[in-house]
Amino acid sequence: MSEDHKPSNTHELKRIQSANHIVEDNRVDGTLALSRALGDFRFKDQIGKEPNEQAVTCNPDIKVFDRN
């Protein structure tokens, strides 16, 4: 029920690129191997963009499943 948030995932890649960062060797700016994290403020440098629009975000994906 969980999903790894890798920089090369289509949705993650689009967000990273729209925040003026790149994915190189499956890493944000060639250094960070994930695209969701607390801290890592050098990847959250886009003034005027919301936290979920930064190259690296701490916003989770939330899925709701009905139980029987």
N, C-alpha and C positions, 0 to 999 in steps of 0.2 A: 504494500500500500504506500510505500515511500518511493521517492524518485531522486536520484542524484542530480544536482544542478551543476552540470559541467558547462564550461564556457562554449563548447562546440555545439550544444543543443540549440536548435533553431531559435526558439523563443529567447533564450539567454543571449545568444549571439546578436540578435537584433537589438536588444536593450544595451548591450555593451557598445556596439558600434554607434548607436544613436547618442551615447554619452561621450562620444569622441575618444574612445579607447579601441584597442584592437585585440584580436585573439591570434596568438602566435604559438605554435607547438601545443595547441589545446590549453593555453594558459592566457589569462587576462594580462595584456601587455607583456606577454612572454614570461611572467613570473608567478602569478597566482593561479593554482590549479582548480579553483572553484569560483563560482560566481555569486554565491550567497554566503555572507559571513558578518559577524559582529566585528566592529573595529575596522581595520584596513582602510583608514580614512583617505589614503592617497588615491583610492579608486572611487571616492565619493566626493569629487571635486567640482562637479558641475553646478555652479550657482544658478538658481532659478529652476532647477529640476527637483522633483519630489524624490524622496528616498527610494521609492520603487522604480525610478527612472535612472538611477546612478549605475555605473558599470558593475559595481558589486553592491548588492542590497541585502538587508537583513530581513526583508519582508518574506514571510513564509507563504508557500502554496498550501491552501487548506481545502481538503476534500471531505465531503460529508457522505457517509454511507448508512443506509437504513439497515437496522438489524432485525432479524426475524426471530 
